[in-house]
């Protein structure tokens, strides 16, 4: 079966209508923007604070909206019909991810503007953020598939929200608790490290390892989401 852009866009339009009617989900889009505005009001926003807001946007918008879209389909018993429709697995996943991807990037761009953040190399930083967005969409897809309602999705997402928003700070205690050194390899930590290196004048050759780690996370989460999707289809 060939990939159909028409079917993908039809799923995108349906999701847009669903999200626009769900005020609770829509409210999550505002939270990172409010935080960016408040931090900017304090003045002297550092790279760590900037990327706390960025990672908040990724987890709260990227992962949560994706999780809610899929959980709502399951709650309304429409996901099974979508799975059994002529749309392929790739078309379904692409269609349901497109709205989340665009919304997340828009929130990040506006947050950066509110904090007057201008990266030294916008191409590298933009690529890293786009890759990170894919990881959080994959995470949201998995969580949406294993939950049964939007309310349940709202609860399940919270531990991941805190881990991927503030988990990078755990590395500060790595000397005392060596196990926390693993936090350095989390995608949110890699994004912060990349941004710091770019701000110091690093080029692509200096940050390829950070991008590679994020890419590994993406591959792992999408393989798991694909397996989970197929399992739900068979169920």
C-alpha positions as CSV (number, residue, x, y, z in Angstrom):
1,X,0.0,0.0,0.0
2,X,1.4,3.4,-1.0
3,X,1.5,6.3,1.4
4,X,-1.5,8.6,1.0
5,X,-1.1,12.2,1.9
6,X,-4.8,12.8,1.6
7,X,-5.6,10.2,4.3
8,X,-2.9,11.6,6.5
9,X,-4.2,15.2,6.2
10,X,-7.7,13.9,6.9
11,X,-6.6,12.4,10.2
12,X,-4.7,15.7,10.9
13,X,-7.9,17.8,10.3
14,X,-9.9,15.5,12.5
15,X,-7.4,15.8,15.4
16,X,-7.3,19.6,15.0
17,X,-11.1,19.7,15.5
18,X,-10.9,17.4,18.5
19,X,-8.2,19.4,20.2
20,X,-9.9,22.8,19.5
21,X,-13.0,21.5,21.4
22,X,-10.9,20.2,24.4
23,X,-10.1,23.2,26.5
24,X,-8.1,21.2,29.1
25,X,-5.7,19.9,26.4
26,X,-5.6,23.3,24.7
27,X,-4.6,24.9,28.1
28,X,-1.4,22.9,28.2
29,X,-0.2,24.9,25.2
30,X,-0.4,28.1,27.2
31,X,1.6,26.9,30.2
32,X,5.1,27.0,28.7
33,X,4.3,30.4,27.1
34,X,3.3,31.8,30.5
35,X,6.5,30.4,32.1
36,X,8.6,31.9,29.4
37,X,7.0,35.3,29.9
38,X,7.5,35.1,33.7
39,X,11.1,34.1,33.4
40,X,11.8,36.9,31.0
41,X,10.2,39.4,33.3
42,X,12.8,38.4,35.9
43,X,15.6,39.3,33.5
44,X,18.9,37.6,32.8
45,X,17.5,34.3,31.6
46,X,20.3,31.7,31.4
47,X,20.5,28.8,29.0
48,X,19.5,26.3,31.8
49,X,16.2,28.2,32.4
50,X,15.6,28.6,28.7
51,X,15.8,24.9,28.1
52,X,13.8,24.1,31.2
53,X,11.0,25.9,29.4
54,X,11.9,24.2,26.1
55,X,11.8,20.7,27.7
56,X,8.6,21.7,29.5
57,X,7.1,22.5,26.0
58,X,8.3,19.2,24.6
59,X,6.9,17.0,27.4
60,X,3.8,19.0,28.2
61,X,2.8,19.8,24.6
62,X,4.6,17.2,22.5
63,X,4.0,14.1,24.7
64,X,0.8,15.1,26.5
65,X,-1.2,16.3,23.4
66,X,-0.2,13.2,21.5
67,X,-1.1,11.0,24.4
68,X,-4.4,12.7,24.8
69,X,-5.3,12.5,21.1
70,X,-4.9,8.8,21.1
71,X,-6.4,8.2,24.5
72,X,-9.5,10.2,23.4
73,X,-9.8,8.0,20.3
74,X,-9.8,4.9,22.6
75,X,-12.2,6.5,25.1
76,X,-14.7,7.2,22.2
77,X,-14.0,3.7,20.7
78,X,-13.0,5.3,17.4
79,X,-9.4,4.1,17.4
80,X,-10.3,0.6,16.5
81,X,-12.3,1.9,13.5
82,X,-9.3,3.9,12.4
83,X,-7.0,0.9,12.7
84,X,-9.4,-1.2,10.5
85,X,-9.8,1.6,7.9
86,X,-7.9,1.6,4.6
87,X,-5.3,3.9,6.2
88,X,-1.9,2.2,6.8
89,X,-0.1,2.2,10.1
90,X,2.3,4.8,8.8
91,X,-0.5,7.1,7.6
92,X,-2.3,6.8,10.9
93,X,0.8,7.5,13.0
94,X,1.9,10.3,10.7
95,X,-1.6,11.9,10.7
96,X,-1.9,11.8,14.4
97,X,1.6,13.1,15.0
98,X,1.5,16.0,12.5
99,X,-0.7,18.3,14.7
100,X,1.4,17.6,17.7
101,X,4.6,18.2,15.8
102,X,3.5,21.6,14.4
103,X,2.0,22.7,17.7
104,X,5.1,21.8,19.7
105,X,7.4,23.7,17.4
106,X,5.2,26.8,17.4
107,X,5.1,26.8,21.2
108,X,8.9,26.5,21.3
109,X,9.4,29.3,18.8
110,X,7.1,31.7,20.6
111,X,8.7,30.7,24.0
112,X,12.1,31.5,22.5
113,X,10.9,34.9,21.3
114,X,9.4,35.7,24.7
115,X,12.7,34.9,26.4
116,X,14.8,36.7,23.7
117,X,16.7,33.5,23.0
118,X,18.8,33.7,19.8
119,X,21.0,30.6,19.4
120,X,24.4,31.1,17.8
121,X,23.6,28.4,15.2
122,X,19.8,28.2,14.6
123,X,20.2,25.3,12.1
124,X,21.8,22.9,14.6
125,X,19.5,23.9,17.5
126,X,16.5,23.7,15.2
127,X,17.5,20.2,14.1
128,X,18.0,19.1,17.7
129,X,14.6,20.5,18.8
130,X,12.9,18.9,15.8
131,X,14.5,15.5,16.6
132,X,13.6,15.9,20.3
133,X,10.0,16.6,19.3
134,X,9.9,13.3,17.5
135,X,11.0,11.5,20.6
136,X,8.2,13.0,22.7
137,X,5.6,12.3,20.1
138,X,6.7,8.6,20.2
139,X,6.5,8.7,24.0
140,X,3.0,10.2,23.9
141,X,1.9,7.6,21.4
142,X,3.0,4.8,23.7
143,X,1.3,6.3,26.7
144,X,-1.9,7.0,24.7
145,X,-2.1,3.4,23.5
146,X,-1.8,2.0,27.1
147,X,-4.3,4.4,28.7
148,X,-8.1,4.2,28.3
149,X,-9.2,7.8,28.7
150,X,-8.0,11.4,28.6
151,X,-8.3,11.6,32.4
152,X,-6.1,8.6,32.8
153,X,-3.6,10.0,30.2
154,X,-3.4,13.2,32.3
155,X,-2.3,11.2,35.3
156,X,0.1,8.8,33.5
157,X,1.9,11.7,31.8
158,X,2.9,13.5,35.0
159,X,5.9,11.4,36.1
160,X,7.3,11.7,32.5
161,X,6.6,15.4,32.6
162,X,8.8,15.9,35.7
163,X,11.5,13.5,34.6
164,X,11.9,15.1,31.1
165,X,11.5,18.7,32.3
166,X,13.6,18.7,35.5
167,X,15.4,15.3,35.3
168,X,18.6,17.0,33.9
169,X,19.2,18.6,37.2
170,X,19.7,15.1,38.7
171,X,23.1,15.0,37.1
172,X,24.2,17.8,39.5
173,X,24.2,15.1,42.3
174,X,26.0,12.5,40.3
175,X,29.2,12.8,42.4
176,X,27.2,11.9,45.5
177,X,24.9,9.4,43.8
178,X,26.8,7.8,40.8
179,X,23.6,6.2,39.5
180,X,22.3,9.7,38.6
181,X,25.0,10.1,36.0
182,X,22.7,8.2,33.7
183,X,20.6,11.4,33.6
184,X,23.3,12.9,31.4
185,X,22.2,10.5,28.6
186,X,18.5,11.5,28.7
187,X,17.2,13.3,25.6
188,X,16.4,16.5,27.6
189,X,19.9,16.6,29.1
190,X,21.5,16.0,25.7
191,X,19.4,18.9,24.3
192,X,20.7,21.2,27.0
193,X,24.3,20.1,26.6
194,X,24.0,20.7,22.8
195,X,22.6,24.1,23.3
196,X,25.4,25.1,25.7
197,X,28.1,23.9,23.2
198,X,26.4,25.7,20.3
199,X,26.2,28.9,22.4
200,X,29.9,28.6,23.0
201,X,30.6,28.4,19.2
202,X,30.5,24.7,18.6
203,X,29.7,23.4,15.1
204,X,27.9,20.3,13.9
205,X,31.1,18.3,14.2
206,X,31.2,19.1,17.9
207,X,27.6,18.1,18.7
208,X,27.0,15.1,16.5
209,X,27.3,12.8,19.5
210,X,24.4,14.6,21.2
211,X,22.3,14.3,18.1
212,X,23.2,10.6,17.8
213,X,22.1,9.9,21.4
214,X,18.8,11.7,20.7
215,X,18.4,9.7,17.5
216,X,18.9,6.4,19.4
217,X,16.1,7.5,21.8
218,X,13.8,8.2,18.8
219,X,14.5,4.9,17.3
220,X,13.8,3.0,20.5
221,X,10.6,4.9,21.3
222,X,9.2,4.5,17.7
223,X,9.9,0.8,17.6
224,X,8.2,0.4,20.9
225,X,5.2,2.5,19.8
226,X,4.9,0.5,16.5
227,X,4.9,-2.8,18.4
228,X,2.4,-1.4,20.9
229,X,0.2,-0.1,18.1
230,X,0.2,-3.5,16.3
231,X,-0.6,-5.3,19.5
232,X,-3.6,-3.1,20.1
233,X,-4.7,-3.7,16.6
234,X,-4.6,-7.4,17.1
235,X,-6.4,-7.1,20.5
